[in-house]
Amino acid sequence: MTANLTNPIFQNEEKAIAHFEAIRWPDGPVCPHCGVAGEATSVQGKSHRLGMWQCNACREPFTVKVGTVMESSHIPMHKWALAFHLVAASKKGISAHQLHRMLGITYKSAWFMEHRIREAMRRVDAEPLGGKGKSVEIDETFIGTEAGKVKKRGGGQHKRKVMSLVERGGDVRSFHVREITTSELHPILRTQLAKDARAFTDESRLYTYMAAYAAEHQKVNHSIGEYVRGEAHTNTVEGFFSIFKRGMKGVYQHCGDAHLHRYLDEFDFRYSNRIAVGVDDVLRTMRAIKGAEGKRLTYKQPRSAQQA
């Protein structure tokens, strides 16, 4: 199911607030200050903001934005609702310039807003990939030019490096790494790959010792033109890289080194919550909104990045 852009939650502030409350508090408001549930009273009146609650336990006021990435934001909630939908539903992303035009807010606000939505999409306490003998593909790629490095012919030492693990029919985990070396990649394998996983890679020497991290390891030799051998291939992870690069080159275009991990969080989230695993645009957006809880991102944190 796709979202209907005429839905009142994208135009009416009261309905937008009710929408966010239903996602965050399906069983009724929970005070973000003291954590007590079922003890909040709606505060009405012209002198109070829409969606204001008063906790009867700690006496603190709060709204659905408190304790989320939206806290302290002056942007109306119906615009937040549309922004979450646009970022979650756009397969290759949506630029801050586009959000700025569509939402009628400043470019600066749209840029920071999008970084906060990426923070909401960031995974937390995820289980290792490949549990119960599932198949995981592992590969690295290069994108853009790393700050302070000179472009050279051949090789990718001047480029930014990314490593991704994709569970077939499941999630993807991506990491911005300093170098493509065993000392950089193996700690990721140790924490992100389940011991009983079936791992599939190319012929790189980086994966010589995969027996320490996975129950089974198969590889294909790209250097001799071998791309599929039975179940062994890395086509799934390469397909993810294709989507990621199209978005970064065609939509975002500029990304600071310090914040490539935020863009990876965004692309990982959409891929892990894709139609192929039964997640439509509406459910994907709801999961992003749910992920906003318990996270904060201040303007000082992402402002050093090249704005994209």
SERO-4910 file (N, C-alpha, C, O; in steps of 0.05 Angstrom, whole numbers):
BEGIN
 pado doro    nc1    nc2    nc3   cac1   cac2   cac3    cc1    cc2    cc3    oc1    oc2    oc3
  Met    A     17    -24      0      0      0      0     18     25      0     37     26     14
  Thr    A     11     44    -16     25     69    -16      9     91     -2    -15     89      0
  Ala    A     23    111      8     10    132     23     -5    151      4      5    157    -18
  Asn    A    -28    160     12    -44    179     -3    -35    207      6    -40    214     30
  Leu    A    -24    223    -11    -13    249     -4    -35    269      3    -29    291     12
  Thr    A    -60    262     -2    -82    279      7    -91    272     35   -110    284     46
  Asn    A    -78    253     48    -85    245     75    -83    270     93    -63    284     92
  Pro    A   -102    274    111   -102    297    128    -77    300    146    -70    322    155
  Ile    A    -63    277    151    -40    279    169    -17    295    156      1    304    170
  Phe    A    -19    299    129      1    315    116     -7    344    113      8    361    103
  Gln    A    -31    351    123    -41    378    120    -52    390    145    -53    415    148
  Asn    A    -62    373    163    -75    382    187    -58    376    212    -51    353    216
  Glu    A    -51    397    228    -33    394    250    -44    375    272    -30    358    282
  Glu    A    -70    378    278    -82    361    299    -81    332    291    -75    315    308
  Lys    A    -88    326    266    -88    298    257    -60    287    255    -56    263    260
  Ala    A    -41    304    248    -13    295    247     -3    287    274     10    267    278
  Ile    A     -9    304    294     -1    298    322    -13    272    331      1    255    343
  Ala    A    -39    268    325    -52    243    333    -39    219    320    -37    198    332
  His    A    -30    223    295    -17    201    280      9    193    294     14    170    298
  Phe    A     25    213    301     51    207    314     46    195    341     61    177    350
  Glu    A     26    204    356     20    193    382     12    164    380     19    147    397
  Ala    A     -5    157    360    -14    130    357      9    111    351      9     88    359
  Ile    A     29    121    336     53    104    330     71    101    354     80     79    360
  Arg    A     76    123    368     94    122    391     81    109    416     94     94    430
  Trp    A     56    116    420     42    106    444     16     92    436     -6    103    441
  Pro    A     17     68    426     -7     54    417    -26     47    440    -50     43    436
  Asp    A    -16     47    465    -32     41    488    -37     66    506    -45     63    529
  Gly    A    -32     89    494    -36    114    509    -10    126    517     11    113    517
  Pro    A    -10    152    523     15    168    528     32    156    551     21    147    571
  Val    A     58    157    547     77    149    567     95    173    572    106    184    553
  Cys    A     98    181    596    114    205    602    143    201    595    155    182    606
  Pro    A    154    217    577    183    214    570    202    223    592    226    218    590
  His    A    191    236    613    208    246    635    212    225    656    234    220    665
  Cys    A    189    213    665    191    193    687    184    165    678    188    146    694
  Gly    A    174    161    654    168    135    643    142    123    653    136     99    647
  Val    A    126    138    667    100    127    677     79    128    655     76    148    641
  Ala    A     65    106    652     43    104    632     16    107    645     12    100    668
  Gly    A     -3    117    629    -30    119    639    -35    141    659    -56    140    672
  Glu    A    -17    159    663    -20    180    683    -18    208    670    -10    227    684
  Ala    A    -25    210    645    -23    236    631    -50    247    625    -69    233    618
  Thr    A    -53    274    628    -78    288    623    -73    307    600    -54    322    600
  Ser    A    -91    307    580    -89    325    558    -94    354    567   -113    359    582
  Val    A    -76    372    560    -78    400    567    -91    416    545    -80    418    523
  Gln    A   -114    426    550   -130    440    530   -129    471    534   -121    480    556
  Gly    A   -137    485    514   -139    514    518   -122    529    497   -103    519    487
  Lys    A   -131    553    491   -118    569    471    -89    577    478    -72    582    461
  Ser    A    -83    578    504    -56    586    512    -36    563    512    -12    567    517
  His    A    -46    539    505    -28    515    504    -25    505    476    -43    508    459
  Arg    A     -2    494    471      3    482    444    -14    457    440    -22    443    459
  Leu    A    -20    452    415    -34    427    408    -17    403    416      8    404    414
  Gly    A    -30    382    426    -16    358    433     -1    359    459     16    342    465
  Met    A     -7    378    477      7    381    502     -6    362    523    -30    360    525
  Trp    A     11    348    538      2    330    559     16    339    586     37    350    586
  Gln    A      2    332    608     13    337    634     15    311    649     -5    297    652
  Cys    A     39    303    659     42    278    673     33    282    702     43    300    716
  Asn    A     14    266    711      4    269    739     23    257    759     20    262    783
  Ala    A     43    242    750     62    230    768     85    249    775     92    254    798
  Cys    A     98    261    754    121    279    758    114    308    753    130    326    758
  Arg    A     89    313    744     79    340    739     93    355    716     90    379    713
  Glu    A    108    340    700    122    353    677    104    352    653     90    333    648
  Pro    A    104    374    637     89    375    612    106    362    590    130    361    591
  Phe    A     93    351    569    107    340    547     89    338    522     64    339    525
  Thr    A    102    334    499     87    328    475    100    303    462    119    293    473
  Val    A     89    294    440     99    270    428    128    274    417    142    255    411
  Lys    A    136    299    414    163    304    404    185    301    425    208    295    418
  Val    A    178    304    450    198    302    472    210    274    473    195    254    473
  Gly    A    236    273    474    250    247    475    253    234    448    257    210    447
  Thr    A    251    250    427    254    239    400    273    258    384    281    279    394
  Val    A    279    250    359    296    267    343    282    294    335    295    312    326
  Met    A    256    295    340    241    319    334    240    339    357    229    361    354
  Glu    A    251    332    380    249    349    403    262    377    397    282    379    384
  Ser    A    248    398    406    257    426    403    253    436    374    260    459    369
  Ser    A    242    420    357    237    429    329    212    447    329    192    442    342
  His    A    214    469    313    192    487    310    176    482    284    157    496    278
  Ile    A    185    461    270    171    454    245    145    440    252    145    421    268
  Pro    A    123    447    239     97    434    245     98    404    241    113    394    224
  Met    A     82    390    257     83    361    255     72    350    229     81    328    221
  His    A     54    364    216     44    354    190     66    355    169     67    339    150
  Lys    A     85    373    172    108    374    154    128    352    161    142    341    143
  Trp    A    131    346    187    147    323    195    136    298    184    151    280    174
  Ala    A    110    295    184     97    271    174    103    267    145    109    245    136
  Leu    A    101    289    129    107    287    101    136    282     95    143    266     78
  Ala    A    154    294    111    182    290    108    190    261    113    205    249     98
  Phe    A    179    249    135    185    221    141    176    204    117    190    185    109
  His    A    152    209    107    142    193     85    160    196     60    167    176     48
  Leu    A    167    220     53    183    224     28    210    211     30    219    199     11
  Val    A    223    213     53    250    200     56    247    170     56    263    156     44
  Ala    A    227    160     70    223    131     72    214    118     46    221     95     41
  Ala    A    199    133     30    187    121      6    204    126    -19    199    113    -40
  Ser    A    224    143    -18    241    149    -42    264    129    -43    282    130    -26
  Lys    A    263    111    -62    282     88    -63    311     98    -63    329     85    -51
  Lys    A    317    120    -77    344    130    -79    348    155    -63    368    169    -66
  Gly    A    329    161    -45    332    185    -28    319    209    -40    310    209    -64
  Ile    A    317    231    -25    306    256    -34    324    278    -23    331    278      1
  Ser    A    332    297    -39    352    317    -31    339    337    -12    315    341    -12
  Ala    A    356    350      4    346    371     22    335    395      6    316    408     15
  His    A    346    399    -18    334    421    -35    306    414    -43    289    432    -43
  Gln    A    300    389    -49    273    380    -56    255    383    -32    232    392    -35
  Leu    A    264    374     -9    247    377     16    242    406     22    219    414     29
  His    A    262    423     18    259    452     23    237    463      5    221    480     14
  Arg    A    236    455    -20    216    465    -38    188    453    -32    168    468    -33
  Met    A    187    428    -27    161    415    -23    148    422      4    123    423      6
  Leu    A    164    426     25    153    431     51    150    461     57    136    469     76
  Gly    A    163    478     40    161    506     45    176    515     69    167    534     83
  Ile    A    199    503     75    216    510     97    244    518     86    249    513     62
  Thr    A    261    530    102    287    538     92    304    513     85    299    491     95
  Tyr    A    323    518     68    342    496     60    356    486     85    360    461     89
  Lys    A    365    504    102    380    497    126    363    478    144    373    458    154
  Ser    A    337    485    147    319    469    163    314    441    150    313    421    164
  Ala    A    312    441    124    307    416    110    331    397    112    328    373    115
  Trp    A    355    409    110    380    393    112    382    380    139    388    357    141
  Phe    A    378    396    160    380    386    188    357    366    193    361    346    206
  Met    A    333    372    183    311    354    186    317    326    174    310    306    186
  Glu    A    329    326    151    335    300    138    356    285    153    354    260    155
  His    A    375    298    165    395    285    182    382    272    206    389    251    215
  Arg    A    362    286    217    348    275    241    331    251    233    329    232    249
  Ile    A    320    251    209    305    227    200    324    204    196    317    181    202
  Arg    A    348    209    186    368    188    183    376    177    210    380    153    213
  Glu    A    378    194    230    383    185    257    361    166    267    366    146    280
  Ala    A    336    173    261    313    156    268    315    129    254    306    109    265
  Met    A    327    128    231    329    103    215    353     86    225    355     63    217
  Arg    A    370     97    241    394     83    250    386     58    266    370     60    284
  Arg    A    398     35    260    391     11    274    403     12    302    424     24    307
  Val    A    390     -2    320    399     -3    348    397    -32    358    376    -45    355
  Asp    A    419    -42    370    419    -68    382    408    -91    364    392   -107    372
  Ala    A    417    -91    339    408   -111    320    424   -137    324    447   -137    330
  Glu    A    410   -160    320    423   -186    322    442   -190    298    437   -178    277
  Pro    A    463   -207    301    480   -212    279    465   -224    255    445   -238    259
  Leu    A    475   -219    231    462   -230    207    469   -259    203    491   -268    211
  Gly    A    451   -274    190    457   -301    183    451   -322    203    460   -345    201
  Gly    A    436   -315    224    428   -335    244    413   -359    232    399   -356    212
  Lys    A    415   -382    245    401   -407    236    410   -415    208    394   -426    192
  Gly    A    435   -410    202    447   -420    177    438   -405    152    440   -415    130
  Lys    A    428   -380    155    420   -364    132    445   -354    117    467   -353    128
  Ser    A    440   -346     92    462   -338     74    467   -308     76    449   -292     75
  Val    A    493   -301     78    501   -273     79    522   -267     59    543   -281     58
  Glu    A    518   -247     42    538   -238     23    554   -215     34    542   -197     46
  Ile    A    580   -214     29    597   -194     40    615   -183     17    626   -198      2
  Asp    A    616   -156     16    633   -144     -5    640   -115      4    629   -104     23
  Glu    A    658   -103    -11    666    -75     -6    662    -59    -32    661    -71    -54
  Thr    A    660    -33    -29    658    -16    -52    671     11    -46    678     17    -23
  Phe    A    675     27    -67    687     54    -64    668     75    -75    653     70    -94
  Ile    A    668     98    -62    650    120    -71    662    147    -64    672    151    -42
  Gly    A    661    165    -83    671    192    -78    701    193    -73    715    173    -77
  Thr    A    711    216    -65    739    220    -59    742    228    -30    728    247    -20
  Glu    A    759    214    -15    763    219     13    776    246     17    794    254      1
  Ala    A    768    261     37    779    287     42    809    286     47    819    269     62
  Gly    A    824    304     34    853    305     38    869    286     21    893    285     23
  Lys    A    856    270      4    870    251    -13    868    259    -42    848    269    -51
  Val    A    890    254    -57    891    261    -85    882    238   -102    890    215    -98
  Lys    A    866    245   -122    856    224   -140    879    212   -156    896    227   -167
  Lys    A    880    186   -157    901    172   -172    889    153   -193    866    144   -190
  Arg    A    904    148   -213    895    129   -233    899    101   -223    920     93   -213
  Gly    A    877     85   -226    878     57   -217    876     55   -187    885     73   -172
  Gly    A    863     35   -177    860     31   -149    839     49   -137    828     66   -151
  Gly    A    834     46   -111    814     62    -99    823     74    -72    806     80    -55
  Gln    A    849     77    -68    859     87    -43    850    115    -36    849    123    -13
  His    A    845    131    -57    836    159    -52    806    161    -47    796    182    -40
  Lys    A    792    139    -51    763    139    -48    753    132    -20    769    121     -4
  Arg    A    728    138    -14    716    129     11    710     99      8    702     90    -13
  Lys    A    713     85     30    709     56     30    685     48     46    680     58     68
  Val    A    670     30     35    645     20     48    645    -11     47    652    -23     27
  Met    A    638    -23     69    635    -52     71    606    -58     78    594    -45     96
  Ser    A    594    -77     64    566    -84     69    563   -114     72    576   -130     58
  Leu    A    545   -122     89    536   -150     92    506   -151     87    491   -136     99
  Val    A    498   -168     69    470   -170     62    461   -199     67    472   -218     56
  Glu    A    440   -202     84    428   -228     88    408   -232     66    390   -216     62
  Arg    A    411   -254     51    392   -259     29    364   -261     40    358   -277     57
  Gly    A    346   -244     29    318   -244     38    315   -229     65    294   -231     78
  Gly    A    336   -214     73    335   -201     99    348   -174     99    344   -159     79
  Asp    A    362   -167    120    373   -140    124    400   -136    111    413   -155    103
  Val    A    408   -111    111    435   -103    102    447    -86    124    433    -71    138
  Arg    A    473    -89    128    489    -73    147    512    -61    132    528    -76    119
  Ser    A    516    -35    133    537    -22    118    554     -5    137    545      6    157
  Phe    A    580     -4    131    599     10    148    619     26    132    630     16    112
  His    A    623     51    140    644     67    128    670     60    142    673     65    166
  Val    A    689     49    128    715     41    139    738     58    129    736     69    107
  Arg    A    759     60    145    781     76    137    797     64    114    805     77     95
  Glu    A    802     38    116    817     23     96    805     -4     92    791    -15    109
  Ile    A    810    -15     68    800    -43     62    823    -62     71    839    -70     54
  Thr    A    823    -68     96    844    -86    107    831   -105    127    808   -100    136
  Thr    A    845   -126    133    834   -146    152    830   -133    180    811   -140    194
  Ser    A    848   -115    188    846   -103    214    821    -85    216    810    -81    238
  Glu    A    811    -75    194    787    -58    193    762    -75    190    742    -70    203
  Leu    A    763    -95    173    739   -111    166    733   -133    186    709   -139    191
  His    A    753   -146    196    748   -170    213    733   -164    239    717   -180    247
  Pro    A    738   -141    252    722   -135    276    692   -132    269    675   -138    286
  Ile    A    686   -123    245    658   -121    236    647   -149    232    624   -154    241
  Leu    A    662   -166    220    652   -194    216    648   -207    242    629   -223    245
  Arg    A    665   -202    262    663   -215    288    637   -207    302    625   -224    316
  Thr    A    628   -182    299    604   -173    313    578   -175    297    557   -176    309
  Gln    A    580   -174    271    557   -172    254    548   -198    240    526   -199    229
  Leu    A    566   -218    240    560   -243    227    555   -265    247    572   -270    264
  Ala    A    533   -279    245    526   -301    263    545   -324    258    553   -330    236
  Lys    A    552   -338    280    571   -360    277    561   -383    260    577   -397    247
  Asp    A    534   -386    258    524   -408    242    515   -399    214    501   -413    200
  Ala    A    524   -375    206    517   -365    179    532   -379    157    554   -390    161
  Arg    A    521   -377    133    534   -386    109    543   -360     95    527   -344     86
  Ala    A    570   -357     92    581   -332     81    589   -336     52    600   -356     44
  Phe    A    583   -315     36    591   -315      8    606   -290      1    596   -268      7
  Thr    A    630   -293    -10    646   -270    -17    659   -274    -44    655   -294    -58
  Asp    A    675   -254    -53    691   -258    -77    718   -270    -68    720   -280    -46
  Glu    A    738   -270    -86    762   -285    -80    783   -269    -64    805   -278    -60
  Ser    A    775   -246    -54    794   -229    -40    807   -243    -16    795   -259     -2
  Arg    A    833   -237    -12    848   -249     10    838   -239     37    844   -251     58
  Leu    A    822   -218     37    811   -208     61    794   -229     76    791   -228    100
  Tyr    A    783   -247     60    765   -267     71    777   -295     73    763   -315     73
  Thr    A    804   -296     76    818   -322     78    810   -337    103    809   -361    103
  Tyr    A    805   -322    125    801   -334    151    772   -334    159    766   -330    183
  Met    A    753   -337    141    725   -335    147    715   -358    165    694   -355    177
  Ala    A    730   -379    167    722   -402    184    719   -393    213    705   -406    229
  Ala    A    733   -371    220    732   -362    248    706   -347    253    699   -342    276
  Tyr    A    691   -339    232    668   -323    236    642   -335    226    620   -327    234
  Ala    A    643   -355    209    619   -367    197    622   -397    195    644   -408    194
  Ala    A    599   -411    195    599   -440    194    608   -451    167    619   -472    165
  Glu    A    603   -435    146    609   -443    119    617   -418    103    606   -397    107
  His    A    637   -422     85    646   -400     68    650   -409     40    665   -428     35
  Gln    A    635   -397     21    639   -402     -7    646   -376    -21    637   -354    -13
  Lys    A    662   -378    -42    670   -354    -56    670   -358    -87    672   -381    -96
  Val    A    667   -336   -101    669   -337   -130    693   -321   -139    701   -302   -125
  Asn    A    705   -329   -161    730   -316   -170    723   -297   -193    722   -305   -216
  His    A    719   -272   -186    713   -251   -207    736   -247   -226    731   -240   -249
  Ser    A    761   -252   -217    784   -246   -235    785   -265   -259    798   -258   -279
  Ile    A    771   -287   -258    771   -306   -281    743   -306   -294    737   -324   -310
  Gly    A    727   -286   -287    700   -284   -299    679   -301   -287    658   -306   -299
  Glu    A    684   -312   -263    664   -328   -249    647   -311   -231    658   -298   -212
  Tyr    A    622   -310   -236    604   -293   -220    582   -309   -205    571   -300   -185
  Val    A    577   -333   -215    557   -351   -201    567   -379   -203    575   -389   -225
  Arg    A    567   -393   -181    574   -421   -180    555   -435   -160    561   -435   -136
  Gly    A    534   -446   -170    514   -457   -153    501   -435   -136    490   -416   -147
  Glu    A    502   -438   -110    491   -418    -92    511   -395    -87    503   -374    -76
  Ala    A    535   -398    -95    556   -379    -89    555   -355   -109    559   -359   -133
  His    A    550   -331    -99    551   -306   -114    549   -283    -95    541   -286    -72
  Thr    A    556   -260   -105    553   -235    -90    535   -215   -104    537   -191   -101
  Asn    A    516   -226   -120    499   -208   -136    480   -192   -119    472   -170   -126
  Thr    A    472   -203    -96    453   -188    -79    465   -163    -67    454   -141    -68
  Val    A    489   -166    -55    503   -143    -44    511   -123    -65    510    -99    -60
  Glu    A    518   -133    -89    525   -114   -110    500    -99   -120    502    -76   -129
  Gly    A    477   -112   -118    452    -98   -125    446    -76   -105    437    -54   -113
  Phe    A    452    -81    -80    449    -60    -60    468    -36    -65    460    -13    -64
  Phe    A    493    -43    -72    512    -22    -78    503     -5   -102    507     20   -103
  Ser    A    490    -17   -121    480     -3   -144    459     18   -136    460     41   -146
  Ile    A    440     10   -119    420     29   -109    433     52    -93    426     75    -97
  Phe    A    452     45    -76    465     64    -59    481     85    -76    479    109    -71
  Lys    A    495     75    -96    511     93   -112    494    111   -130    501    135   -134
  Arg    A    472    100   -140    454    117   -156    443    140   -139    440    162   -149
  Gly    A    436    134   -114    426    154    -97    447    175    -90    441    199    -90
  Met    A    470    166    -83    491    184    -74    501    202    -97    507    225    -93
  Lys    A    502    191   -121    512    206   -144    490    223   -157    495    245   -166
  Gly    A    466    211   -159    444    225   -173    427    243   -157    415    262   -167
  Val    A    425    237   -130    407    253   -113    423    271    -94    420    295    -94
  Tyr    A    441    259    -78    455    274    -58    480    288    -68    486    311    -60
  Gln    A    495    275    -85    517    287   -100    541    295    -82    564    289    -89
  His    A    536    308    -59    557    317    -42    552    306    -14    531    308     -3
  Cys    A    573    293     -2    570    282     25    597    284     39    617    275     28
  Gly    A    597    296     63    621    299     78    630    272     89    614    255     96
  Asp    A    657    268     91    668    243    102    657    236    129    651    213    135
  Ala    A    654    257    146    646    252    174    617    241    176    610    230    197
  His    A    601    243    155    573    236    158    564    216    137    540    213    132
  Leu    A    583    203    123    575    182    104    559    160    119    541    148    107
  His    A    566    155    144    551    134    159    522    141    162    505    122    164
  Arg    A    514    166    162    485    173    164    471    166    138    448    156    139
  Tyr    A    483    170    115    471    163     90    469    132     88    450    122     77
  Leu    A    490    118     98    489     89     98    466     79    115    452     60    108
  Asp    A    461     92    138    438     85    155    412     87    139    394     70    141
  Glu    A    409    109    124    385    114    108    381     92     87    359     80     85
  Phe    A    402     86     71    399     66     50    396     38     62    381     21     52
  Asp    A    409     32     84    406      6     98    377      3    107    365    -19    104
  Phe    A    366     24    119    339     23    129    319     17    107    302     -1    110
  Arg    A    320     31     85    301     27     64    304     -1     52    284    -14     46
  Tyr    A    328    -10     48    333    -37     36    323    -59     56    310    -78     47
  Ser    A    328    -55     81    320    -75    101    289    -76    105    278    -95    116
  Asn    A    276    -54     97    247    -52    100    235    -47     72    221    -28     67
  Arg    A    241    -66     54    232    -63     26    207    -80     20    199    -96     36
  Ile    A    196    -74     -3    172    -89    -12    176   -119    -13    158   -134     -6
  Ala    A    200   -127    -21    206   -156    -24    204   -171      2    200   -196      2
  Val    A    206   -157     25    203   -171     51    177   -164     64    173   -168     88
  Gly    A    158   -153     48    131   -147     58    127   -121     71    107   -117     86
  Val    A    145   -102     67    142    -75     79    136    -54     58    153    -49     41
  Asp    A    112    -43     59    104    -23     39    112      5     49    124      8     71
  Asp    A    106     26     33    114     53     40    103     62     67    116     76     82
  Val    A     78     55     72     64     63     97     78     51    121     84     65    141
  Leu    A     82     24    121     94     11    143    123     20    147    133     23    170
  Arg    A    138     24    125    165     33    126    167     60    140    185     65    157
  Thr    A    148     78    133    148    105    145    141    103    175    153    117    191
  Met    A    123     86    182    115     82    210    139     72    226    143     80    249
  Arg    A    154     53    215    178     43    228    199     64    232    213     65    253
  Ala    A    202     82    213    221    104    215    213    123    238    229    132    254
  Ile    A    187    129    239    176    146    260    180    133    287    188    146    307
  Lys    A    175    108    289    179     93    314    208     94    323    214     95    346
  Gly    A    226     93    303    255     94    309    265    120    319    287    123    328
  Ala    A    248    141    317    256    168    326    257    169    356    269    187    367
  Glu    A    243    151    370    241    152    399    268    145    412    282    126    404
  Gly    A    275    160    433    300    154    448    325    163    435    347    156    443
  Lys    A    323    180    414    347    190    400    345    221    398    324    232    397
  Arg    A    369    233    398    371    262    394    393    268    375    413    253    373
  Leu    A    390    289    360    412    299    343    410    329    342    391    341    333
  Thr    A    431    342    352    432    371    353    445    382    327    460    367    314
  Tyr    A    439    407    321    450    419    296    480    419    296    493    418    275
  Lys    A    493    421    320    522    422    321    535    396    311    557    396    301
  Gln    A    521    374    313    532    348    306    535    344    276    557    337    267
  Pro    A    515    349    260    518    344    231    527    369    214    531    366    190
  Arg    A    529    393    226    532    416    209    559    418    195    562    433    176
  Ser    A    579    402    205    605    403    192    606    388    166    625    390    150
  Ala    A    585    372    161    584    357    136    579    375    112    567    396    115
  Gln    A    588    367     89    581    381     64    551    377     60    541    355     61
  Gln    A    537    399     57    508    397     55    499    386     29    507    396      7
  Ala    A    481    366     30    472    352      6    442    351      5    430    340    -14
***
